[in-house]
Amino acid sequence: MSALGRRVVAGAIALALMVALGGCVQRSGEWADAEYRIAGGGPTGVYYAYGSGLASELSESLDVRMTAQETAGSVDNLLRVGSGESLLGFAQGDAAADAVAGVGAFDQPLRVEALARLYDEYVHVVVREDSDVETIADLAGKTVSLGAENSGVNVIAARVLDAAGVQASSVQDPQLDLAGSIRAMERAEIDGFFWVGGIPTPGIADLAATLPVRLLPIEQSWVNHVNEQYSDAYRPSDFPVGLYGLEESEPTMAVPNYLVTSSETPDGVVRDVLQGLFDARTRLGLEVPAAALLDRRQAIFTGPVALHPGAIEFYRELRD
């Protein structure tokens, strides 16, 4: 057999082995024989969809057992990661900043660190298209879900209301998650709801397809006020025309989203997760558009949450 023929046969054998092994790659020896969890969010949000896809990808590529958890959102995710219940979790940058500082919803600092800045999330304030509510100031005295307890939505909603001069106590808040808010709006049980997530958020897109909705504007001066009062994690942004059926863009507030883990997570595990995350970016993006926004140049900007040492090693190797 010629040298070329031997190389072709060797390549075919290697390919067959990869298929037989389910596409697994060499992983660090720091993984335990355990079931790992990714703290996601509600079933109709981007967090859960992203987490489910990532869990499936890592389970196959690393030959580990990993599943996504339904949770209340960022604060809940950070608590789960900090306690060791979950290996990974999604968290808004503002909630993560509070967690490492031990302020706001956190009684003491959590030992959590970041793997990557994933994408930006957008603050949605959703009302029915035929609603008489035109501005956030009009929400006073209304029934408005400010997000589930222990969610990042709840954190931001209170800050936006304060910036707009509306006391959170002036609204009747049923504390619903996204799925509950959508059901309540369909039944006309609430006047509006807050949500913070990637765009498009699947549940809101599905709602808008059957019930016309509007998004209330969040002015830049309010964004500046929130930044001055808290972690300077926010930036002004806009919802594009066409999103959720919008006929014109609306100003809003964006906040970065991080993938986090415990400070105790072994460096090798973190490197493996990041390799799997970047390798699966295109595939994940087919189902979760926000996943396609992962950028290795922007991923390192997670301040004031520190990058995990394993993440620092990973990004240095990418640069080299």
Secondary structure, DSSP 8 states (H G I E B T S, - for coil): --HHHHHHHHHHHHHHHHHHTTT-----TT--SSEEEEE---TTSHHHHHHHHHHHHHHHHHT-EEEEE--S-HHHHHHHHHHTS-SEEEEEHHHHHHHHHT-TT-SS---EEEEEEEEEEEEEEEEETT-S--SGGGGTTSBEE---TT-HHHHHHHHHHHHTT--GGGSB-----HHHHHHHHHTT--SEEEEEE-SS-HHHHHHHHHS-EEE----HHHHHHHHHHTTS--EEEEE-TTGGG-SS-EEEEEEEEEEEEETTS-HHHHHHHHHHHHHTHHHHHHH-GGGGG--TTTTT--TTS-B-HHHHHHHHHHH-
